[in-house]
Amino acid sequence: MKDPEPCRTKHTEEQSELIEENKEHEKLNKEEDKHVKTGEKSLSHSQTKQKDLKKRRDEKSFICTQCGKSLRSKPGLKNHMRIHTGEKLFTCDQCGKSFTESSNFKKHLNIHTGEKLHECDQCGKTFLWSSVLKNHLKVHSKEKPHSCSLCGKSFSQLQSLKVHQKRHAGVREYKCFDCKKTFITAPHLKRHLMIHTGEKPYNCTVCRKSFNQSSNLRVHKKIHSQ
């Protein structure tokens, strides 16, 4: 199946900008490596250079006017803004269904291509890449090396700890501008926005019924396994 032409066309400009951003990032890293030396005199020069480099990086920061989040590139900001606008950039050329996220779009394509997703044998959650599944499996692991300094609760993943700490701090930086509800993480907001957009990216491969949450799809699948 050929790639949807609209998606490829819309991404050309963003890809070019991202390439330029990566080149700048590599240039800054080379300058940092060049000035890493030992001794008091060299260290002083390196510290001065580090400040200059940080200033240049800060100038490359792009701020979201909706929630204040800072992004490293213009393409990154454009992609982030879709969380707030609900823009459906990715359209399936087989059935015309549209999606705001490329990951959900790729999952949808599996209906037409029959490509197998990587499924967790613990909870049934599916992933596009085996590397992401491998990281997800840590959730089911008994090992929890990341602990909260405030309440002592432990987590298997560092990202889970960071989300937990935001709950302690009362940080809810992601806001829905349709109903004003706020959320701790971008994925939580993305999932909520599907209520307003009507998007249902999780499809049953047996009967093709669609759902807006993966958990609802997993419950539905049990009907076919009975």
GIDAQUI-V484531 format. One record per residue. RES is the residue in three letters. SS is DSSP state (A for helix, B for strand, O for the rest). PSI is psi as a letter, one per 30 degrees, with the letter a starting at -180 (999 if undefined). Layout:
# GIDAQUI-V484531
res = [RES	RES]
ss = [SS	SS]
psi = [PSI	PSI]
This chain:
# GIDAQUI-V484531
res = [MET	LYS	ASP	PRO	GLU	PRO	CYS	ARG	THR	LYS	HIS	THR	GLU	GLU	GLN	SER	GLU	LEU	ILE	GLU	GLU	ASN	LYS	GLU	HIS	GLU	LYS	LEU	ASN	LYS	GLU	GLU	ASP	LYS	HIS	VAL	LYS	THR	GLY	GLU	LYS	SER	LEU	SER	HIS	SER	GLN	THR	LYS	GLN	LYS	ASP	LEU	LYS	LYS	ARG	ARG	ASP	GLU	LYS	SER	PHE	ILE	CYS	THR	GLN	CYS	GLY	LYS	SER	LEU	ARG	SER	LYS	PRO	GLY	LEU	LYS	ASN	HIS	MET	ARG	ILE	HIS	THR	GLY	GLU	LYS	LEU	PHE	THR	CYS	ASP	GLN	CYS	GLY	LYS	SER	PHE	THR	GLU	SER	SER	ASN	PHE	LYS	LYS	HIS	LEU	ASN	ILE	HIS	THR	GLY	GLU	LYS	LEU	HIS	GLU	CYS	ASP	GLN	CYS	GLY	LYS	THR	PHE	LEU	TRP	SER	SER	VAL	LEU	LYS	ASN	HIS	LEU	LYS	VAL	HIS	SER	LYS	GLU	LYS	PRO	HIS	SER	CYS	SER	LEU	CYS	GLY	LYS	SER	PHE	SER	GLN	LEU	GLN	SER	LEU	LYS	VAL	HIS	GLN	LYS	ARG	HIS	ALA	GLY	VAL	ARG	GLU	TYR	LYS	CYS	PHE	ASP	CYS	LYS	LYS	THR	PHE	ILE	THR	ALA	PRO	HIS	LEU	LYS	ARG	HIS	LEU	MET	ILE	HIS	THR	GLY	GLU	LYS	PRO	TYR	ASN	CYS	THR	VAL	CYS	ARG	LYS	SER	PHE	ASN	GLN	SER	SER	ASN	LEU	ARG	VAL	HIS	LYS	LYS	ILE	HIS	SER	GLN]
ss = [O	O	O	O	A	A	A	A	A	A	A	A	A	A	A	A	A	A	A	A	A	A	A	A	A	A	A	A	A	A	A	A	A	A	O	O	O	O	O	A	A	A	A	A	A	A	A	A	A	A	A	A	A	A	A	A	A	A	A	O	O	B	B	O	O	O	O	O	O	B	B	O	O	A	A	A	A	A	A	A	A	A	A	A	A	O	O	O	O	B	B	O	O	O	O	O	O	B	B	O	O	A	A	A	A	A	A	A	A	A	A	A	A	O	O	O	O	B	B	O	O	O	O	O	O	B	B	O	O	A	A	A	A	A	A	A	A	A	A	A	O	O	O	O	O	B	B	O	O	O	O	O	O	B	B	O	O	A	A	A	A	A	A	A	A	A	A	A	A	O	O	O	O	B	B	O	O	O	O	O	O	B	B	O	O	A	A	A	A	A	A	A	A	A	A	A	A	O	O	O	O	B	B	O	O	O	O	O	O	B	B	O	O	A	A	A	A	A	A	A	A	A	A	A	A	O]
psi = [k	l	k	k	e	e	e	e	e	f	f	e	e	e	e	e	e	e	e	e	e	e	e	e	e	e	e	e	e	e	e	e	e	e	g	j	l	l	l	e	e	e	e	e	e	e	e	e	e	e	e	e	e	e	e	e	e	e	f	g	k	k	k	k	f	e	f	g	k	k	l	f	l	e	e	e	e	e	e	e	f	f	e	e	f	g	k	j	f	j	k	k	f	e	f	g	k	l	l	f	k	e	e	e	e	e	e	e	f	f	e	e	f	g	k	k	l	j	k	k	f	e	f	f	k	l	l	e	k	e	e	e	e	e	e	e	f	f	e	f	k	f	k	i	f	j	k	k	f	e	f	f	k	l	l	f	k	e	e	e	e	e	e	e	e	e	e	e	f	g	j	i	f	j	k	k	g	e	g	g	k	l	l	e	l	e	e	e	e	e	e	e	f	f	e	e	f	g	k	i	f	j	k	k	f	e	f	g	k	l	l	f	k	e	e	e	e	e	e	e	f	f	e	f	f	999]
